[in-house]
Amino acid sequence: MAKIDNYNFAGKKAIVRVDFNVPLDENGNVTDDTRIRGALPTLKKILADGGSLILMSHMGKPKGKVNPKFSLAQIREDVAKALGTDVKFAPDCANADEAVAELKPGEVLLLENLRFYPEEEGKPVGIDKADSAYDAAKKEMKERQKKFAEKLASYADVYVNDAFGTAHRKHASTAVIADYFQPENKMLGYLMEKEVQAVDNILKDIKRPFTAIMGGSKVSTKIGIIENLMDKVDNLILCGGMTYTFAKAQGGKIGMSIVEDDKLDLALDIIKKAKEKGVNLILGTDCVAGDAFKNDCNTMICPANDIPDGWEGLDAGPETREAFAEAIIPSKTILWNGPAGVFEFDNFTAGSRAIAEAIVKATENGAFSLVGGGDSVACVNKFGLADSVSYVSTGGGALLEAIEGKVLPGVAAVKED
């Protein structure tokens, strides 16, 4: 596999898969540019060598249709400001030949959202999996996906994948496109290299105690990683909305808190497995409850398993925060994915902040700390602590799948001859 450090981009057009799926406010302004900044070392290396850049990314879930709400035109100026140079824009990623032809060394072209084309994800549109024609439609879409990838590849001399956040998807721009480049002309960017190394640090060089913190609203989306981590961690903290599924599973009263009623048995199974494997499973014992899902609602602190009717748990309570910190601070390896509460509301950030501050203390004591997933990254940025942990990952699903031990198509496609 070619290495970006050893490659000379002089006079070459490089098509780079970046992950510019950044959060926007209602006016289309970028609220967190972590992913843009994360790509800069790769992009600046190519420009410094005298190459030209063709940037491709997705944004949101437009489901194969043009949707101005997800247009990358909204972030063009942010990318230009970050790079310190003008950025041209191609309003149709599959018909950018003219713009590409005019691109000179040192210039940058941003393609419109790849997912405006269903071929990017390669899934049949408008047909149910149960339909008898689904298999034929899937086969036809795969052929269309190859042609779409070939078109994107035709714009450039070299392909660089620096989008770890989508590396777990076998999409046209993350995996299929690599088939159209010789091994010496396809490589991982600096960000991808760092992400892969960070995962290796977690999985192959575990210093103990190892504490994993899994937050977020649903047990179902984290079950694979939770089960995988059971064989690796000493402490497993489950927090956020998941708290109330566990509380209800154990007979608790959770008011109108978020809950997955069809996952109560699964929650009990996780508790049982943790005991069997000797894992210290830490669940919230108290919470900050609100009488409405908004920042300025009335609040109370109550047991996580005894929330009054009409109230919902929105953050970890003080007793829970102390228990989290007690497990985290002595740890030597730490993984954090998912907040402890509705951190978007300023009045419900205390749980997530307690986790972040405990991780910083552990890091100062020599721990390796990996924070990954959009919400966790937004947390450490909001608290101004991103520079105080060992590594902040730009990937959510990709990070979790890598830690589950799965092969990431976006990495494998570049490494294959």
C-alpha positions as CSV (number, residue, x, y, z in Angstrom):
1,M,0.0,0.0,0.0
2,A,1.3,3.5,-0.9
3,K,1.9,5.9,2.0
4,I,0.9,9.5,1.8
5,D,4.1,10.6,3.4
6,N,6.2,9.0,0.6
7,Y,4.0,10.1,-2.3
8,N,4.8,13.1,-4.5
9,F,1.5,14.8,-5.6
10,A,3.3,17.3,-7.9
11,G,1.3,17.9,-11.0
12,K,-1.3,15.2,-10.0
13,K,-5.0,15.5,-9.4
14,A,-6.0,13.8,-6.2
15,I,-9.5,12.9,-5.4
16,V,-9.9,12.7,-1.6
17,R,-12.8,11.2,0.2
18,V,-13.2,13.4,3.3
19,D,-15.9,13.3,5.9
20,F,-17.4,16.8,5.9
21,N,-20.7,15.6,7.3
22,V,-20.5,18.4,9.8
23,P,-23.4,19.7,12.0
24,L,-25.2,22.8,10.8
25,D,-27.6,25.1,12.5
26,E,-31.0,26.1,11.1
27,N,-29.3,28.8,8.9
28,G,-26.8,26.4,7.4
29,N,-23.8,27.6,9.5
30,V,-21.3,25.0,10.7
31,T,-21.5,24.5,14.5
32,D,-18.6,22.1,14.9
33,D,-15.7,22.0,12.3
34,T,-13.8,19.2,13.9
35,R,-14.1,17.0,10.8
36,I,-12.9,19.8,8.5
37,R,-9.9,20.5,10.7
38,G,-9.2,16.8,11.0
39,A,-8.7,16.5,7.2
40,L,-6.3,19.5,6.9
41,P,-2.9,17.7,7.3
42,T,-3.7,15.4,4.3
43,L,-5.1,18.2,2.1
44,K,-2.3,20.6,2.9
45,K,0.3,17.9,2.1
46,I,-1.2,17.4,-1.4
47,L,-1.3,21.2,-2.1
48,A,2.2,21.8,-0.7
49,D,3.5,19.1,-3.1
50,G,2.0,21.0,-6.0
51,G,-1.0,18.8,-6.5
52,S,-4.7,19.8,-7.0
53,L,-7.5,18.7,-4.8
54,I,-10.9,17.2,-5.7
55,L,-12.9,16.9,-2.4
56,M,-15.8,14.5,-2.1
57,S,-18.1,13.9,0.8
58,H,-21.6,13.2,1.9
59,M,-23.8,15.2,4.2
60,G,-26.8,13.9,6.1
61,K,-29.2,11.4,4.6
62,P,-30.8,12.8,1.5
63,K,-31.6,9.2,0.4
64,G,-30.5,9.5,-3.2
65,K,-32.3,12.7,-4.0
66,V,-31.2,16.3,-4.3
67,N,-32.0,18.2,-1.2
68,P,-30.7,21.8,-0.7
69,K,-30.8,21.2,3.1
70,F,-27.8,18.8,2.6
71,S,-25.9,20.8,0.0
72,L,-22.2,21.0,0.6
73,A,-22.3,24.5,-1.0
74,Q,-23.2,25.6,2.6
75,I,-19.7,24.7,3.9
76,R,-17.6,25.8,0.9
77,E,-16.5,29.0,2.6
78,D,-15.7,27.1,5.9
79,V,-13.5,24.7,3.9
80,A,-11.8,27.6,2.1
81,K,-11.1,29.4,5.4
82,A,-9.7,26.3,7.0
83,L,-7.4,25.6,4.0
84,G,-6.5,29.3,3.5
85,T,-7.3,29.2,-0.2
86,D,-10.2,29.6,-2.5
87,V,-12.4,26.5,-3.0
88,K,-14.4,26.0,-6.3
89,F,-17.7,24.2,-6.2
90,A,-19.1,21.6,-8.6
91,P,-22.9,21.5,-8.2
92,D,-23.2,17.9,-9.6
93,C,-20.6,15.4,-8.4
94,A,-21.2,13.0,-11.4
95,N,-20.9,15.8,-14.0
96,A,-17.9,17.7,-13.0
97,D,-15.6,17.0,-16.0
98,E,-15.4,20.7,-17.0
99,A,-14.5,21.9,-13.6
100,V,-12.0,19.2,-13.1
101,A,-10.3,19.9,-16.5
102,E,-9.9,23.5,-15.5
103,L,-8.3,22.7,-12.2
104,K,-4.7,23.8,-11.9
105,P,-2.0,22.7,-9.4
106,G,-2.7,24.2,-6.0
107,E,-6.4,24.6,-6.7
108,V,-9.3,23.0,-4.8
109,L,-12.6,21.7,-6.1
110,L,-15.4,20.6,-3.8
111,L,-18.0,18.2,-5.3
112,E,-21.6,18.3,-4.4
113,N,-23.1,15.8,-1.9
114,L,-22.3,12.3,-3.1
115,R,-25.5,10.9,-1.6
116,F,-27.7,13.0,-3.9
117,Y,-27.1,9.9,-6.1
118,P,-28.5,6.6,-4.8
119,E,-25.5,4.9,-6.5
120,E,-23.2,6.2,-3.7
121,E,-24.8,4.0,-1.1
122,G,-25.6,1.3,-3.6
123,K,-29.1,0.5,-2.2
124,P,-32.1,0.0,-4.4
125,V,-34.6,2.9,-4.0
126,G,-38.3,2.6,-3.7
127,I,-38.4,-1.2,-3.4
128,D,-39.0,-3.3,-0.3
129,K,-36.6,-6.1,0.7
130,A,-39.6,-8.5,0.8
131,D,-40.4,-7.7,-2.8
132,S,-39.6,-10.6,-5.2
133,A,-37.9,-8.1,-7.6
134,Y,-35.6,-6.9,-4.8
135,D,-32.6,-9.1,-5.7
136,A,-32.7,-8.1,-9.3
137,A,-32.9,-4.4,-8.3
138,K,-30.0,-4.9,-5.9
139,K,-27.9,-6.5,-8.6
140,E,-28.7,-3.7,-11.1
141,M,-27.9,-1.0,-8.4
142,K,-24.5,-2.6,-7.8
143,E,-23.6,-2.2,-11.5
144,R,-24.8,1.4,-11.4
145,Q,-22.6,1.9,-8.3
146,K,-19.5,0.6,-10.1
147,K,-20.2,3.0,-13.0
148,F,-20.7,5.9,-10.5
149,A,-17.4,5.0,-8.8
150,E,-15.6,4.7,-12.1
151,K,-16.9,8.2,-13.1
152,L,-15.5,9.7,-9.8
153,A,-12.2,7.9,-10.3
154,S,-11.9,9.3,-13.9
155,Y,-11.4,12.8,-12.4
156,A,-8.1,12.0,-10.8
157,D,-4.7,10.4,-11.0
158,V,-4.6,9.3,-7.3
159,Y,-7.2,8.4,-4.7
160,V,-6.9,9.2,-1.0
161,N,-9.4,8.0,1.6
162,D,-9.3,10.2,4.7
163,A,-12.9,9.6,5.8
164,F,-12.7,7.3,8.8
165,G,-16.3,8.2,9.7
166,T,-17.6,6.3,6.7
167,A,-14.9,3.6,6.4
168,H,-17.3,1.0,7.7
169,R,-19.5,1.5,4.6
170,K,-18.9,-0.2,1.2
171,H,-20.0,2.9,-0.7
172,A,-18.9,4.0,-4.1
173,S,-16.5,6.7,-2.8
174,T,-15.2,4.8,0.2
175,A,-14.5,1.4,-1.2
176,V,-15.6,0.7,-4.8
177,I,-13.6,3.6,-6.3
178,A,-10.4,2.1,-5.1
179,D,-10.8,-0.7,-7.7
180,Y,-10.1,1.9,-10.4
181,F,-6.6,2.9,-9.2
182,Q,-3.3,1.0,-9.2
183,P,-2.0,0.1,-5.7
184,E,0.7,2.7,-6.0
185,N,-1.9,5.4,-6.6
186,K,-4.3,4.7,-3.7
187,M,-3.7,5.3,-0.1
188,L,-5.0,6.3,3.3
189,G,-4.8,9.9,4.4
190,Y,-3.1,11.0,7.6
191,L,-6.3,11.1,9.6
192,M,-7.2,7.5,8.6
193,E,-3.7,6.3,9.5
194,K,-4.1,7.9,12.9
195,E,-7.5,6.5,13.5
196,V,-6.4,3.0,12.6
197,Q,-3.4,3.4,15.0
198,A,-5.7,4.7,17.8
199,V,-7.9,1.6,17.5
200,D,-4.8,-0.6,17.6
201,N,-3.7,1.1,20.8
202,I,-7.1,0.3,22.4
203,L,-7.2,-3.3,21.2
204,K,-3.7,-4.5,21.0
205,D,-1.9,-2.6,23.7
206,I,-4.4,-2.6,26.6
207,K,-3.0,-1.2,29.8
208,R,-5.3,-1.9,32.8
209,P,-7.6,-1.0,34.2
210,F,-9.5,-0.6,31.0
211,T,-12.7,1.4,31.2
212,A,-15.3,1.8,28.4
213,I,-18.0,4.4,28.6
214,M,-21.0,3.8,26.3
215,G,-23.7,6.5,26.3
216,G,-26.5,7.5,24.0
217,S,-30.2,6.7,23.9
218,K,-30.4,3.1,22.7
219,V,-29.0,-0.2,23.9
220,S,-29.9,-1.7,20.5
221,T,-27.4,0.4,18.5
222,K,-24.6,-0.4,20.9
223,I,-25.2,-4.1,21.6
224,G,-22.4,-5.4,19.3
225,I,-19.8,-3.2,20.9
226,I,-21.0,-3.9,24.4
227,E,-20.8,-7.6,24.0
228,N,-17.3,-7.3,22.3
229,L,-16.0,-5.1,25.1
230,M,-17.2,-7.5,27.8
231,D,-14.2,-9.7,27.0
232,K,-11.8,-6.8,27.2
233,V,-12.7,-4.2,29.8
234,D,-12.5,-4.1,33.6
235,N,-15.1,-1.4,34.0
236,L,-18.1,-0.8,31.7
237,I,-20.1,2.3,32.2
238,L,-23.5,2.4,30.5
239,C,-25.2,5.8,30.6
240,G,-27.4,8.3,28.8
241,G,-30.9,7.2,27.7
242,M,-29.8,3.5,28.0
243,T,-30.0,4.0,31.8
244,Y,-33.8,3.9,31.8
245,T,-34.1,0.7,29.8
246,F,-31.9,-1.0,32.4
247,A,-33.8,0.6,35.3
248,K,-37.1,-0.6,33.9
249,A,-35.7,-4.0,33.1
250,Q,-34.9,-4.4,36.8
251,G,-38.4,-3.4,37.9
252,G,-37.8,0.4,38.2
253,K,-40.3,3.2,37.7
254,I,-39.0,5.6,35.0
255,G,-41.8,8.1,34.4
256,M,-41.8,9.2,30.8
257,S,-38.0,8.6,30.2
258,I,-36.8,7.2,26.9
259,V,-37.0,3.4,27.0
260,E,-36.7,0.4,24.6
261,D,-39.4,-1.8,25.8
262,D,-38.4,-4.6,23.4
263,K,-34.9,-4.6,24.9
264,L,-35.6,-5.2,28.5
265,D,-34.5,-8.9,28.4
266,L,-31.4,-7.8,26.5
267,A,-30.6,-5.4,29.3
268,L,-31.0,-8.2,31.9
269,D,-28.8,-10.4,29.8
270,I,-26.0,-7.8,29.7
271,I,-26.2,-7.5,33.5
272,K,-25.9,-11.3,33.8
273,K,-23.0,-11.5,31.4
274,A,-21.1,-8.8,33.1
275,K,-21.3,-10.7,36.4
276,E,-20.2,-13.9,34.7
277,K,-17.2,-12.3,33.1
278,G,-16.2,-10.3,36.3
279,V,-16.8,-7.0,34.6
280,N,-17.6,-4.1,36.9
281,L,-20.8,-2.8,35.2
282,I,-21.7,0.7,36.4
283,L,-25.2,2.0,35.7
284,G,-26.8,5.3,36.9
285,T,-28.3,5.2,40.3
286,D,-29.7,8.7,40.3
287,C,-30.6,11.2,37.6
288,V,-31.6,14.8,36.9
289,A,-35.2,14.6,35.8
290,G,-37.2,17.2,34.0
291,D,-40.9,17.7,33.5
292,A,-40.5,18.5,29.8
293,F,-37.9,17.8,27.1
294,K,-36.4,21.3,27.1
295,N,-33.6,23.3,28.6
296,D,-35.6,25.5,30.9
297,C,-38.0,22.8,32.3
298,N,-38.4,22.2,36.1
299,T,-35.9,19.8,37.4
300,M,-35.4,17.4,40.3
301,I,-32.8,14.9,41.4
302,C,-34.3,11.5,42.0
303,P,-33.3,7.8,41.9
304,A,-33.0,6.5,38.3
305,N,-35.4,3.7,39.1
306,D,-38.0,5.9,40.8
307,I,-38.9,8.7,38.5
308,P,-42.3,10.3,39.1
309,D,-45.0,10.2,36.4
310,G,-44.8,13.1,34.1
311,W,-41.0,13.4,34.6
312,E,-38.1,12.0,32.5
313,G,-34.4,11.4,33.2
314,L,-32.3,13.9,31.2
315,D,-28.9,13.6,32.8
316,A,-26.8,11.6,35.3
317,G,-27.3,12.7,38.9
318,P,-24.5,13.7,41.4
319,E,-24.2,10.2,43.0
320,T,-23.8,8.6,39.5
321,R,-21.3,11.2,38.4
322,E,-19.1,10.3,41.5
323,A,-19.4,6.6,40.7
324,F,-18.3,7.2,37.1
325,A,-15.3,9.3,38.1
326,E,-14.3,6.7,40.7
327,A,-14.0,4.1,37.9
328,I,-12.5,6.4,35.3
329,I,-9.7,8.3,37.1
330,P,-7.5,5.2,38.1
331,S,-7.9,3.7,34.6
332,K,-5.0,3.4,32.1
333,T,-7.0,2.7,28.9
334,I,-10.3,4.6,28.3
335,L,-12.8,4.5,25.5
336,W,-15.8,7.0,25.5
337,N,-18.6,6.9,23.0
338,G,-21.9,8.6,23.8
339,P,-23.0,11.3,26.3
340,A,-24.5,10.8,29.7
341,G,-27.4,13.1,29.2
342,V,-29.0,15.6,26.8
343,F,-25.8,17.6,26.7
344,E,-27.2,19.9,23.9
345,F,-29.2,21.5,26.7
346,D,-26.9,23.5,28.9
347,N,-28.8,22.6,32.1
348,F,-28.2,18.9,31.4
349,T,-24.4,18.8,30.7
350,A,-23.2,17.9,34.2
351,G,-23.0,14.1,33.6
352,S,-21.1,14.3,30.4
353,R,-18.8,17.0,31.8
354,A,-18.1,14.8,34.8
355,I,-17.0,12.0,32.5
356,A,-14.9,14.3,30.3
357,E,-13.1,15.8,33.4
358,A,-12.5,12.4,34.9
359,I,-11.0,11.2,31.5
360,V,-8.7,14.3,31.5
361,K,-7.5,13.5,35.0
362,A,-6.8,9.9,34.0
363,T,-5.0,11.1,30.9
364,E,-2.8,13.4,32.9
365,N,-1.9,10.3,35.0
366,G,-0.7,8.5,31.9
367,A,-3.9,6.8,30.6
368,F,-4.5,6.4,26.8
369,S,-8.0,7.9,26.2
370,L,-9.9,7.6,23.0
371,V,-13.1,9.7,22.6
372,G,-15.1,8.9,19.5
373,G,-18.6,9.4,18.0
374,G,-20.2,12.7,17.0
375,D,-21.9,13.5,20.3
376,S,-18.9,12.6,22.5
377,V,-16.6,14.7,20.3
378,A,-19.1,17.6,20.5
379,C,-19.1,17.2,24.3
380,V,-15.3,17.5,24.7
381,N,-15.3,20.4,22.2
382,K,-18.1,22.1,24.1
383,F,-16.2,21.8,27.4
384,G,-12.9,22.9,25.8
385,L,-11.3,19.6,26.7
386,A,-10.5,18.1,23.3
387,D,-6.8,18.8,23.5
388,S,-6.6,17.2,27.0
389,V,-7.4,13.6,25.9
390,S,-5.1,11.3,24.0
391,Y,-7.1,11.1,20.8
392,V,-10.4,12.4,19.5
393,S,-11.8,10.1,16.7
394,T,-13.9,11.6,13.9
395,G,-15.7,8.2,13.4
396,G,-18.7,7.0,15.3
397,G,-20.0,3.8,13.6
398,A,-16.6,3.1,12.0
399,L,-14.8,3.4,15.4
400,L,-17.3,1.0,17.0
401,E,-17.1,-1.5,14.2
402,A,-13.3,-1.4,14.2
403,I,-13.3,-2.0,18.0
404,E,-15.8,-4.9,17.5
405,G,-13.0,-6.4,15.3
406,K,-14.8,-6.0,12.0
407,V,-12.9,-5.3,8.8
408,L,-13.6,-1.8,7.5
409,P,-14.3,-1.8,3.8
410,G,-12.8,1.7,3.3
411,V,-9.5,0.5,4.8
412,A,-9.5,-2.9,3.1
413,A,-10.2,-1.5,-0.4
414,V,-7.0,0.7,-0.2
415,K,-4.8,-2.1,1.2
416,E,-5.9,-4.6,-1.4
417,D,-3.6,-5.0,-4.5
